[in-house]
Amino acid sequence: MDRTLAADLARLPELLDATRGAAADALASLDARPVVPAAGKPHDPEPLPEHATGTDTALAAFRDRWEPRLSASAGPRYLGFVTGGATPAALAGDWLTAVHDQNSNSALDGGGQDLERETVGWLRDLFGLTAAHSGTFVSGATMSNTTGLAIAREWLGERLGVSPAEDGAAALGPVRVLSGAPHSSIAKALSVLGLGRNSLVRVPTLPGREAVDPAALERALAGTPGPAVVVANAGTVNTVDFDDLRAIEALRERHDFWLHTDAAFGAFAALAPEHAHLVDGLDASDSVCVDLHKWLNVPYDSAVQFTRRRDLQARVFQNSAAYLGPLGAHPDLVHLTPENSHRLRALAAWFTLRAYGRQGHREIVERDITCARALGAALEADPAFTLLAPVRLNVVCFTLAEAPTPERLTALREAVAAEVFVTPTVYGGTAAVRAAFSNWRTTQADVRRAAEALGAAAREIA
Ligand SMILES: *Cc1c(COP(=O)(O)O)cnc(C)c1O
């Protein structure tokens, strides 16, 4: 063994303590550090080190060169995209994921996949899904949507008497995927799956809304020859609008379609009794996407994919090899997702659910909603801003009252970036900004800081 590596092995507990110290420092400074550091000149890449210098020097080099460049996205005022942090228990679970370094995707070494199955059961309960849904962990909502739509593709084949998994997507002929306000990852998934971005048909939404118009959806279904795929949206990223899942499901009496619901963060409405009606009927979906690195507050990367047709899922993703054995009633994970090898991704989710339970996570969701409403109210009261949509759940979509040009909004975002991070969008043809609340640390004090920073910047920018 290399002498430096052997020395690291001998000092492992000490090195873990040093790493723990660095982690504690980073977390303790989350509130004081710039939320997003000003973009300086990028570092010139260093050459590959030739000789071992050990963990101490790697840790020092990371803290010196790279840590200052990283954002405080684990902290309470990183309101860009839809970004969660990591609860203490989730962080502990994530550390132990690396410690145990499992590649548990078959019954040949099945402890990890059994833990994943227990965790999926808890998540199903959390989101009000029945045992008709099985689930698997994937890396994010994009991969969850891709997996769900891959199962949908195989279902279309079943209806048409072909198997895209065996014969390719071309065996289906033209496919129509209908959706009101789909996330960008849906088009990406359709590209990956060989259905093509052009298979996505935008269905009109209700006036002034991002929720699909059920009557327009019915017309689109009536105009679709053969079976279709409908992507329902439960929580759009701009205005957190929800399709009426019950109304969509009712269309099944007259039309043949697979229903995939993208509930990446909207599924968490189920935790808050006041908002649970928004995802009423979620269980009837054939496949459901939920992100976990957003509102569950586990570290990247983690999401879950639920489906009622695990048989079709295994047909798509089966990875038969002699040593892996037959699929059986409970296929090994290796047969259920695009990945074969993968980390024990479920452990961080298991930890946070074990530690805080349904009520602990409900408190996070409800607090974030209250914070979003408070920021919405503060911006509405400030003549410098216009809200572009009511705060339905955890996102505030707003713009400048005067001359909301992309340039002025960029200046606004950059002026506040050390204090609060928000991301650009276009809503209803207007350049806008979104502030999304999904971090477990965020409080009303953060809302006040964000509102003050935004208000001051709005008065300063040209
Ligand atoms: C975030 C999000 C996605 C994509 O999620 P990733 O985790 O970035 O892959 C898809 N759909 C919706 C509605 C989202 O909010």
The ligand as a Tripos MOL2 file, in Angstrom:
@<TRIPOS>MOLECULE
LIG
   15    15     1     0     0
SMALL
NO_CHARGES

@<TRIPOS>ATOM
      1 C1        -37.3810   20.0760  -10.2760 C.3       1 LIG1
      2 C2        -38.4320   19.5150  -11.1450 C.ar      1 LIG1
      3 C3        -38.1460   18.5330  -12.1070 C.ar      1 LIG1
      4 C4        -36.7360   18.0720  -12.4070 C.3       1 LIG1
      5 O1        -36.0800   17.6940  -11.2430 O.3       1 LIG1
      6 P1        -34.5410   17.3210  -11.1140 P.3       1 LIG1
      7 O2        -34.4700   16.8260   -9.7220 O.co2     1 LIG1
      8 O3        -33.7810   18.5830  -11.3480 O.co2     1 LIG1
      9 O4        -34.2220   16.2760  -12.1180 O.co2     1 LIG1
     10 C5        -39.2090   18.0180  -12.8280 C.ar      1 LIG1
     11 N1        -40.4590   18.4460  -12.6280 N.ar      1 LIG1
     12 C6        -40.7670   19.4160  -11.7460 C.ar      1 LIG1
     13 C7        -42.1840   19.8590  -11.5920 C.3       1 LIG1
     14 C8        -39.7670   19.9790  -10.9720 C.ar      1 LIG1
     15 O5        -40.0610   20.9140  -10.0590 O.3       1 LIG1
@<TRIPOS>BOND
     1     1     2 1
     2     2     3 ar
     3     2    14 ar
     4     3     4 1
     5     3    10 ar
     6     4     5 1
     7     5     6 1
     8     6     7 2
     9     6     8 1
    10     6     9 1
    11    10    11 ar
    12    11    12 ar
    13    12    13 1
    14    12    14 ar
    15    14    15 1
@<TRIPOS>SUBSTRUCTURE
     1 LIG1         1 GROUP 0 **** ****
